[in-house]
Amino acid sequence: MSETTELAAGAAKLDAADELAAVRGKFVLDEVVYLDGNSLGALPAAVPGRVEDVVRRQWGELRIRSWDESGWWTAPERIGDRIAPLVGAARGQIVVGDSTSVNVFKALVGAVRLAQRAGGGRDEILVDATTFPTDGYIAESAARMTGCTLRPLEPAEVPGALSGRTAAVLLNHVDYRTGRLHDLPGLTAAVHAAGAPVVWDLCHSAGALPVGLDEHGVDLAVGCTYKYLNGGPGSPAYLYVRADLQDRFDSPLPGWNSHAEPFGMRSAYEPASGALRGRVGTPDILSMLALEAALDVWDGVTVEAVRAKSLALTDFFLECVRAYVPAGRVQSLTPAAHAERGSQVALRCEDAGDVMKRLIERGVVGDFRHPDVLRFGFTPLYVGFGDVERAARVLAETLAG
């Protein structure tokens, strides 16, 4: 039996034993191997019908009555409570709305204000130097606004850089380029030992692996919903504020929607209690309710099962790449150790942009990151082991051609 035949047979056995295999049927998929769910998740099959109801009946017939009768007004917290178990949080700590960028700004400035109000002359923000660029831009703006110095560092360097000057730390749970999973429990504990709050960006981990926000005492966290949570293009992000910090959370973007009496239209601002402080303006109802429908695919699914399959998928992909791709043609940037791996594999390839274009033409969709990285995201809810074997085989054929 050839190596290709053996790996294909192995994929079939793994798919037959996959406890999440049935979830695949809840998505709109075709013959394409879709490995770009770390950029945009696939469409859950229930979403179009639900959105049609929102548009035709709730908006078209009930109109403004839907704020109460269809639950529009409570959607940011209601949907936040549905996301909560996927990131290890109790109810009442997550509010959905705005973009990830806006929520990073709220969380980071809010974290600095928490630290500075405690006294001690804290005037330095530590930020992940490998972060998604927008997080860095926002951190720089937050530093200017709060009178802080910004200090970019590799996450592993953070413990040694903490001091009595540290006002807040902004970190990514998973590196968006390499798929490296950073040590959220250890880094959170180190920041707390220095007397500072930490903000975690969960964009590349929520819905792919356990996060444990409550368990590890995370102060604030943000994340998008259009990747592993499959909420759709531009679906609203979310903000987590730990319960015991909520009465002290001072958002830099107060709005009528976060007012204790939103319809009082008073000129003086009084923040609402609880997670509602994270709201700003009118909720984006169409995309928010599409997200709510998308979250139905998680019914009966545990994050632990998703993580187990994620590691098995990425292990199998790396095994197939080693077997099929000529030595030296690609280099994995993703850590081999499970404790350091998210749910993607990044391969360095000297002509990565052209290679990805040819892969897409052949029905294997990943993405390219400048200058030389092929990224493949593995969403365990709908990616199978047969997909993985095919992707590696087509990659090898593309590189050989």
ROSEBA-522494 format. One record per residue (C-alpha): residue in three letters; residue number from 1; x, y, z. Coordinates in pm, 1 decimal, decimal comma. Example, Ala and Ser with C-alpha at 12.3 -4.5 7.8 and 13.67 -1.06 7.14 Angstrom:
2
PT  residuo  num        xx        yy        zz
PT      Ala    1    1230,0    -450,0     780,0
PT      Ser    2    1367,0    -106,0     714,0
This chain:
401
PT  residuo  num        xx        yy        zz
PT      Met    1       0,0       0,0       0,0
PT      Ser    2     142,0     342,4     -96,6
PT      Glu    3     189,0     615,9     159,7
PT      Thr    4     -87,4     818,5      -7,0
PT      Thr    5    -328,9     526,4      11,7
PT      Glu    6    -237,7     462,8     375,9
PT      Leu    7    -298,1     822,6     476,8
PT      Ala    8    -625,6     838,3     283,1
PT      Ala    9    -738,5     518,4     456,6
PT      Gly   10    -634,0     662,6     790,8
PT      Ala   11    -837,9     975,1     721,0
PT      Ala   12   -1144,3     764,6     646,4
PT      Lys   13   -1109,6     579,4     977,1
PT      Leu   14   -1067,7     903,1    1170,2
PT      Asp   15   -1373,5    1054,6    1002,7
PT      Ala   16   -1578,7     744,5    1083,3
PT      Ala   17   -1488,5     777,1    1451,3
PT      Asp   18   -1536,6    1155,5    1468,8
PT      Glu   19   -1794,2    1247,6    1736,3
PT      Leu   20   -1840,2    1590,8    1576,2
PT      Ala   21   -1896,1    1460,0    1223,1
PT      Ala   22   -2272,4    1521,1    1236,4
PT      Val   23   -2221,4    1891,8    1306,2
PT      Arg   24   -2083,6    1935,5     954,3
PT      Gly   25   -2437,6    1894,6     822,6
PT      Lys   26   -2539,1    2214,7    1000,4
PT      Phe   27   -2326,7    2423,7     760,3
PT      Val   28   -2361,1    2527,0     397,2
PT      Leu   29   -2063,9    2358,4     232,1
PT      Asp   30   -1958,4    2233,9    -110,4
PT      Glu   31   -1672,9    2026,5    -253,0
PT      Val   32   -1413,4    2288,7    -164,4
PT      Val   33   -1176,1    2211,3     123,5
PT      Tyr   34   -1233,2    2521,8     332,2
PT      Leu   35    -938,7    2594,4     562,2
PT      Asp   36    -992,3    2967,0     608,8
PT      Gly   37   -1235,5    2961,7     900,8
PT      Asn   38    -973,0    3151,1    1100,0
PT      Ser   39   -1058,6    3447,3     874,6
PT      Leu   40   -1427,4    3387,7     799,3
PT      Gly   41   -1628,3    3094,7     926,2
PT      Ala   42   -1858,7    2897,3     697,2
PT      Leu   43   -2230,5    2976,3     683,8
PT      Pro   44   -2446,5    2783,8     933,7
PT      Ala   45   -2749,9    2651,3     747,5
PT      Ala   46   -3000,5    2799,4     993,9
PT      Val   47   -2886,0    3158,2     944,9
PT      Pro   48   -3057,2    3254,3     613,9
PT      Gly   49   -3403,9    3156,9     736,6
PT      Arg   50   -3355,5    3334,8    1066,9
PT      Val   51   -3230,6    3651,2     898,2
PT      Glu   52   -3525,2    3644,0     659,4
PT      Asp   53   -3759,3    3633,6     959,2
PT      Val   54   -3577,4    3925,7    1120,2
PT      Val   55   -3606,0    4131,3     801,5
PT      Arg   56   -3953,3    4034,9     678,8
PT      Arg   57   -4147,9    3983,5    1001,0
PT      Gln   58   -3962,5    4154,7    1285,0
PT      Trp   59   -3856,6    4460,9    1088,8
PT      Gly   60   -4111,4    4448,4     805,1
PT      Glu   61   -4423,9    4380,3    1011,3
PT      Leu   62   -4356,4    4450,7    1377,0
PT      Arg   63   -4120,5    4737,7    1301,4
PT      Ile   64   -4031,4    4933,9    1616,1
PT      Arg   65   -4231,7    4694,8    1833,3
PT      Ser   66   -3953,1    4440,0    1780,0
PT      Trp   67   -3725,6    4621,2    2022,7
PT      Asp   68   -3946,1    4474,7    2295,2
PT      Glu   69   -4155,0    4198,7    2135,0
PT      Ser   70   -3865,5    4037,4    1944,4
PT      Gly   71   -3605,1    4097,2    2213,3
PT      Trp   72   -3386,1    4333,4    2014,5
PT      Trp   73   -3310,7    4549,6    2315,4
PT      Thr   74   -3165,7    4266,2    2523,5
PT      Ala   75   -2975,7    4100,7    2238,1
PT      Pro   76   -2624,2    4227,2    2334,0
PT      Glu   77   -2636,1    4062,3    2676,6
PT      Arg   78   -2845,0    3761,6    2572,8
PT      Ile   79   -2601,2    3669,6    2295,5
PT      Gly   80   -2311,1    3748,6    2526,3
PT      Asp   81   -2444,6    3485,7    2765,4
PT      Arg   82   -2443,3    3233,6    2480,2
PT      Ile   83   -2079,4    3308,2    2401,6
PT      Ala   84   -1981,4    3295,8    2769,3
PT      Pro   85   -1950,3    2915,1    2806,2
PT      Leu   86   -1737,2    2900,6    2491,6
PT      Val   87   -1474,4    3117,8    2660,8
PT      Gly   88   -1516,8    2986,2    3013,9
PT      Ala   89   -1719,4    3269,8    3160,4
PT      Ala   90   -2028,0    3285,0    3376,9
PT      Arg   91   -2334,7    3473,5    3260,0
PT      Gly   92   -2358,4    3849,4    3293,3
PT      Gln   93   -1998,8    3933,8    3198,4
PT      Ile   94   -2007,1    3961,4    2818,7
PT      Val   95   -2176,9    4220,7    2603,0
PT      Val   96   -2190,2    4186,4    2223,3
PT      Gly   97   -2157,4    4484,9    1993,4
PT      Asp   98   -1920,0    4710,1    1801,7
PT      Ser   99   -1603,0    4584,8    1632,1
PT      Thr  100   -1305,3    4410,6    1788,7
PT      Ser  101   -1102,9    4728,5    1742,8
PT      Val  102   -1356,1    4940,0    1931,4
PT      Asn  103   -1373,1    4684,8    2211,1
PT      Val  104    -992,7    4666,8    2238,0
PT      Phe  105    -995,6    5044,5    2285,2
PT      Lys  106   -1266,1    5028,2    2552,5
PT      Ala  107   -1094,4    4744,2    2735,6
PT      Leu  108    -740,1    4880,9    2727,4
PT      Val  109    -826,5    5236,0    2831,6
PT      Gly  110   -1061,1    5093,8    3094,2
PT      Ala  111    -781,1    4871,5    3225,0
PT      Val  112    -537,9    5164,0    3250,5
PT      Arg  113    -797,0    5369,9    3435,1
PT      Leu  114    -848,8    5085,5    3682,1
PT      Ala  115    -474,8    5073,5    3751,1
PT      Gln  116    -420,0    5447,5    3769,9
PT      Arg  117    -711,4    5502,1    4005,9
PT      Ala  118    -546,8    5255,3    4242,4
PT      Gly  119    -247,1    5487,6    4259,0
PT      Gly  120     123,5    5416,1    4240,7
PT      Gly  121     219,4    5615,1    3933,0
PT      Arg  122     152,6    5345,6    3677,3
PT      Asp  123     236,2    5488,0    3335,8
PT      Glu  124     345,3    5205,1    3105,9
PT      Ile  125     140,3    4981,2    2876,3
PT      Leu  126     293,6    4653,6    2763,5
PT      Val  127     166,7    4523,8    2429,9
PT      Asp  128     227,6    4207,1    2231,2
PT      Ala  129     482,3    4307,7    1964,9
PT      Thr  130     354,4    4031,3    1735,0
PT      Thr  131      -6,8    4142,1    1764,0
PT      Phe  132    -247,8    4204,8    1479,2
PT      Pro  133    -154,7    4557,1    1361,2
PT      Thr  134    -480,9    4722,3    1467,5
PT      Asp  135    -430,7    4617,1    1829,7
PT      Gly  136     -93,9    4789,8    1818,4
PT      Tyr  137    -237,8    5105,6    1666,4
PT      Ile  138    -507,1    5120,2    1932,2
PT      Ala  139    -255,9    5054,0    2209,9
PT      Glu  140     -50,3    5347,5    2085,9
PT      Ser  141    -356,3    5573,0    2086,1
PT      Ala  142    -459,8    5450,4    2432,0
PT      Ala  143    -112,2    5526,7    2562,5
PT      Arg  144    -132,5    5884,7    2433,5
PT      Met  145    -478,8    5929,7    2581,6
PT      Thr  146    -380,2    5802,6    2926,1
PT      Gly  147     -32,8    5959,4    2947,9
PT      Cys  148     142,3    5624,1    2927,0
PT      Thr  149     449,1    5495,2    2749,5
PT      Leu  150     391,9    5205,1    2513,4
PT      Arg  151     635,8    4913,8    2530,9
PT      Pro  152     603,7    4638,3    2265,7
PT      Leu  153     737,0    4298,1    2372,9
PT      Glu  154     722,6    3933,4    2278,2
PT      Pro  155     467,3    3766,9    2510,3
PT      Ala  156     739,9    3549,5    2665,2
PT      Glu  157     926,5    3867,4    2763,1
PT      Val  158     632,9    4015,3    2954,3
PT      Pro  159     702,0    3862,2    3299,1
PT      Gly  160    1052,1    4007,6    3304,2
PT      Ala  161     928,9    4352,1    3197,6
PT      Leu  162     654,9    4393,1    3457,3
PT      Ser  163     709,1    4654,9    3726,2
PT      Gly  164     535,4    4903,5    3950,2
PT      Arg  165     500,1    5124,1    3641,8
PT      Thr  166     288,2    4871,9    3452,3
PT      Ala  167     -59,9    5011,7    3400,1
PT      Ala  168    -198,4    4738,8    3173,4
PT      Val  169     -94,1    4457,9    2942,0
PT      Leu  170    -256,5    4371,8    2606,3
PT      Leu  171    -189,4    4023,5    2470,4
PT      Asn  172    -316,3    3786,6    2199,8
PT      His  173    -415,2    3438,0    2306,2
PT      Val  174    -313,0    3295,3    1966,3
PT      Asp  175     -66,4    3456,9    1726,0
PT      Tyr  176    -258,6    3525,5    1406,5
PT      Arg  177      42,4    3458,4    1182,2
PT      Thr  178     196,2    3146,1    1332,5
PT      Gly  179     -87,5    2988,9    1529,9
PT      Arg  180     123,0    2990,8    1848,4
PT      Leu  181     -90,0    2959,6    2162,3
PT      His  182      35,8    3180,2    2442,0
PT      Asp  183      22,7    3092,6    2810,5
PT      Leu  184    -291,5    3274,1    2924,7
PT      Pro  185    -294,7    3130,2    3280,1
PT      Gly  186      75,5    3192,8    3346,1
PT      Leu  187      91,6    3538,4    3190,4
PT      Thr  188    -229,8    3649,3    3362,0
PT      Ala  189     -90,7    3538,6    3698,4
PT      Ala  190     236,8    3722,5    3634,5
PT      Val  191      58,8    4047,6    3542,2
PT      His  192    -160,8    4022,3    3850,9
PT      Ala  193     141,5    3961,6    4072,6
PT      Ala  194     273,9    4294,6    3947,7
PT      Gly  195     -53,6    4460,6    4048,0
PT      Ala  196    -176,9    4534,7    3695,3
PT      Pro  197    -478,5    4427,3    3487,1
PT      Val  198    -450,4    4228,3    3163,6
PT      Val  199    -656,2    4243,5    2845,0
PT      Trp  200    -666,7    3935,5    2620,9
PT      Asp  201    -756,9    3933,3    2250,4
PT      Leu  202    -936,6    3603,4    2184,1
PT      Cys  203   -1001,8    3641,3    1811,2
PT      His  204    -807,8    3328,4    1715,7
PT      Ser  205    -898,8    3111,7    2013,8
PT      Ala  206   -1267,5    3157,2    2099,5
PT      Gly  207   -1458,9    2866,2    1952,2
PT      Ala  208   -1143,0    2667,5    1884,2
PT      Leu  209   -1006,9    2585,4    2227,8
PT      Pro  210   -1078,7    2630,1    2600,6
PT      Val  211   -1001,4    2979,6    2728,7
PT      Gly  212   -1100,0    2976,3    3096,0
PT      Leu  213   -1157,6    3348,0    3153,6
PT      Asp  214   -1318,9    3303,5    3496,2
PT      Glu  215   -1095,5    3016,6    3601,7
PT      His  216    -779,1    3216,4    3540,1
PT      Gly  217    -906,8    3549,6    3670,0
PT      Val  218    -874,3    3741,3    3343,5
PT      Asp  219    -970,7    4106,1    3389,4
PT      Leu  220   -1093,8    4202,8    3044,9
PT      Ala  221   -1110,3    4028,0    2709,6
PT      Val  222   -1231,6    4098,5    2360,0
PT      Gly  223   -1291,1    3890,2    2051,1
PT      Cys  224   -1452,4    3875,3    1711,2
PT      Thr  225   -1734,8    3638,6    1616,4
PT      Tyr  226   -1682,0    3585,0    1243,0
PT      Lys  227   -1399,5    3330,9    1268,1
PT      Tyr  228   -1452,5    3013,5    1472,5
PT      Leu  229   -1792,0    3136,8    1594,6
PT      Asn  230   -1917,2    3161,1    1232,9
PT      Gly  231   -2119,8    3478,9    1283,3
PT      Gly  232   -2075,4    3610,4     928,9
PT      Pro  233   -1870,1    3887,0     767,1
PT      Gly  234   -1837,7    4185,0     999,1
PT      Ser  235   -2047,4    4023,8    1271,2
PT      Pro  236   -2023,7    4214,7    1600,5
PT      Ala  237   -1746,0    4156,1    1848,4
PT      Tyr  238   -1776,6    4116,7    2224,5
PT      Leu  239   -1633,0    4257,5    2544,2
PT      Tyr  240   -1579,2    4060,5    2866,4
PT      Val  241   -1551,5    4248,6    3195,1
PT      Arg  242   -1496,1    4031,4    3502,4
PT      Ala  243   -1792,1    4055,8    3738,3
PT      Asp  244   -1605,9    4208,2    4034,1
PT      Leu  245   -1460,0    4483,5    3812,3
PT      Gln  246   -1782,4    4592,3    3648,2
PT      Asp  247   -1876,2    4860,6    3899,6
PT      Arg  248   -1530,8    5019,6    3848,5
PT      Phe  249   -1505,8    4978,4    3471,6
PT      Asp  250   -1485,1    5327,8    3322,4
PT      Ser  251   -1540,9    5299,5    2948,2
PT      Pro  252   -1379,0    5568,7    2733,2
PT      Leu  253   -1682,4    5545,2    2502,1
PT      Pro  254   -1990,5    5613,1    2714,9
PT      Gly  255   -2311,9    5620,1    2515,2
PT      Trp  256   -2683,1    5639,4    2561,3
PT      Asn  257   -2703,6    5261,2    2539,9
PT      Ser  258   -2473,7    5219,0    2841,6
PT      His  259   -2655,2    5478,3    3050,8
PT      Ala  260   -2832,3    5365,8    3367,1
PT      Glu  261   -3144,0    5533,9    3229,1
PT      Pro  262   -3103,2    5521,0    2850,1
PT      Phe  263   -3441,2    5670,4    2768,0
PT      Gly  264   -3412,3    5941,4    3030,2
PT      Met  265   -3206,8    6146,7    2784,8
PT      Arg  266   -3029,5    6319,0    3071,6
PT      Ser  267   -2726,4    6535,6    2996,2
PT      Ala  268   -2529,6    6388,8    3287,8
PT      Tyr  269   -2387,9    6041,5    3227,2
PT      Glu  270   -2451,9    5768,0    3481,9
PT      Pro  271   -2320,7    5424,1    3379,0
PT      Ala  272   -2546,8    5122,7    3388,9
PT      Ser  273   -2459,2    4837,9    3620,5
PT      Gly  274   -2304,3    4512,8    3505,4
PT      Ala  275   -2183,7    4426,0    3156,9
PT      Leu  276   -2418,5    4686,5    3008,9
PT      Arg  277   -2142,4    4940,7    3074,4
PT      Gly  278   -1972,2    4798,2    2768,4
PT      Arg  279   -2249,9    4912,8    2535,7
PT      Val  280   -2222,6    5238,8    2341,8
PT      Gly  281   -2484,3    5308,6    2073,8
PT      Thr  282   -2777,9    5135,6    1908,7
PT      Pro  283   -2707,0    4762,0    1861,0
PT      Asp  284   -2647,0    4639,3    1504,3
PT      Ile  285   -2950,7    4414,5    1504,2
PT      Leu  286   -2930,7    4242,1    1165,1
PT      Ser  287   -2577,3    4111,3    1207,5
PT      Met  288   -2627,8    4049,1    1578,3
PT      Leu  289   -2928,3    3824,3    1524,2
PT      Ala  290   -2748,5    3644,2    1241,6
PT      Leu  291   -2477,1    3568,2    1496,9
PT      Glu  292   -2736,1    3444,9    1744,8
PT      Ala  293   -2866,5    3200,0    1486,1
PT      Ala  294   -2513,1    3089,3    1401,6
PT      Leu  295   -2446,3    3000,6    1764,9
PT      Asp  296   -2714,5    2729,7    1744,0
PT      Val  297   -2452,4    2497,7    1591,2
PT      Trp  298   -2293,1    2480,2    1937,8
PT      Asp  299   -2596,6    2311,9    2093,2
PT      Gly  300   -2471,2    1985,9    2243,8
PT      Val  301   -2107,6    2058,2    2152,8
PT      Thr  302   -1834,4    2108,0    2411,7
PT      Val  303   -1524,9    2319,5    2362,5
PT      Glu  304   -1321,5    2028,8    2498,0
PT      Ala  305   -1440,3    1804,2    2213,8
PT      Val  306   -1359,7    2077,4    1964,3
PT      Arg  307   -1010,4    2115,9    2107,1
PT      Ala  308    -942,6    1743,7    2092,4
PT      Lys  309   -1043,1    1731,2    1727,3
PT      Ser  310    -851,3    2049,6    1647,3
PT      Leu  311    -528,5    1897,8    1774,8
PT      Ala  312    -596,8    1572,9    1590,0
PT      Leu  313    -666,1    1762,4    1264,9
PT      Thr  314    -354,1    1974,9    1285,8
PT      Asp  315    -140,6    1674,7    1385,5
PT      Phe  316    -273,6    1481,4    1086,4
PT      Phe  317    -218,8    1772,9     848,9
PT      Leu  318     142,7    1808,3     958,6
PT      Glu  319     188,3    1433,1     919,4
PT      Cys  320      49,9    1446,7     564,5
PT      Val  321     263,6    1748,0     476,7
PT      Arg  322     574,8    1565,9     595,3
PT      Ala  323     477,8    1262,4     389,9
PT      Tyr  324     373,0    1439,8      69,4
PT      Val  325     573,0    1763,0      40,2
PT      Pro  326     940,3    1740,7     -61,4
PT      Ala  327    1177,8    1812,7     227,4
PT      Gly  328    1280,1    2175,4     255,1
PT      Arg  329     997,4    2310,8      37,7
PT      Val  330     792,7    2439,1     332,3
PT      Gln  331     869,4    2507,3     697,1
PT      Ser  332     609,9    2490,8     973,2
PT      Leu  333     597,0    2802,9    1188,9
PT      Thr  334     332,9    2650,4    1414,3
PT      Pro  335     460,4    2488,4    1735,0
PT      Ala  336     455,5    2109,2    1743,2
PT      Ala  337     367,7    2102,3    2113,9
PT      His  338      -5,7    2085,3    2176,1
PT      Ala  339      18,0    2327,1    2466,7
PT      Glu  340     156,1    2591,8    2231,3
PT      Arg  341     -67,8    2539,1    1928,1
PT      Gly  342    -392,1    2707,8    1832,8
PT      Ser  343    -617,9    2572,9    1558,1
PT      Gln  344    -418,2    2670,2    1251,6
PT      Val  345     -99,1    2568,1    1076,1
PT      Ala  346     128,1    2829,0     920,9
PT      Leu  347     379,0    2713,3     661,2
PT      Arg  348     663,3    2928,9     536,0
PT      Cys  349     698,3    2901,6     159,6
PT      Glu  350     914,3    3127,8     -55,3
PT      Asp  351     644,3    3181,1    -320,9
PT      Ala  352     350,2    3160,2     -82,2
PT      Gly  353     127,2    3416,8    -253,6
PT      Asp  354     135,9    3238,2    -588,1
PT      Val  355     106,9    2895,7    -424,4
PT      Met  356    -208,7    2996,7    -238,6
PT      Lys  357    -367,5    3130,7    -556,1
PT      Arg  358    -305,8    2795,9    -726,1
PT      Leu  359    -436,3    2602,9    -425,1
PT      Ile  360    -759,3    2802,6    -432,0
PT      Glu  361    -795,6    2734,1    -804,7
PT      Arg  362    -774,2    2363,0    -719,8
PT      Gly  363   -1038,3    2379,2    -447,9
PT      Val  364    -826,3    2414,9    -133,0
PT      Val  365    -890,8    2748,3      35,3
PT      Gly  366    -648,6    2887,0     292,9
PT      Asp  367    -491,7    3229,5     294,4
PT      Phe  368    -161,2    3410,3     248,1
PT      Arg  369      14,3    3642,1     491,0
PT      His  370     291,8    3866,1     370,9
PT      Pro  371     566,0    3795,4     291,9
PT      Asp  372     586,0    3416,2     279,0
PT      Val  373     324,5    3244,6     495,6
PT      Leu  374      55,0    2998,2     393,3
PT      Arg  375    -213,2    2985,6     664,6
PT      Phe  376    -453,1    2696,3     706,2
PT      Gly  377    -726,7    2724,5     968,2
PT      Phe  378    -899,8    2414,4    1103,2
PT      Thr  379   -1257,1    2459,1    1224,1
PT      Pro  380   -1342,7    2124,4    1387,5
PT      Leu  381   -1718,0    2176,8    1353,4
PT      Tyr  382   -1702,8    2127,1     976,5
PT      Val  383   -1349,7    2024,9     870,6
PT      Gly  384   -1286,8    1651,6     839,9
PT      Phe  385    -975,3    1437,4     819,8
PT      Gly  386   -1042,2    1359,9     454,2
PT      Asp  387   -1031,8    1734,7     389,7
PT      Val  388    -697,3    1750,9     564,1
PT      Glu  389    -542,6    1468,5     362,4
PT      Arg  390    -669,3    1618,2      37,2
PT      Ala  391    -534,2    1962,7     125,1
PT      Ala  392    -185,7    1829,2     196,1
PT      Arg  393    -188,9    1618,3    -120,8
PT      Val  394    -297,7    1910,9    -340,2
PT      Leu  395     -35,4    2130,3    -173,4
PT      Ala  396     234,4    1877,5    -265,8
PT      Glu  397     108,9    1852,0    -623,4
PT      Thr  398      94,0    2231,5    -653,1
PT      Leu  399     451,3    2269,7    -531,6
PT      Ala  400     567,4    1995,8    -768,4
PT      Gly  401     397,2    2163,3   -1063,6
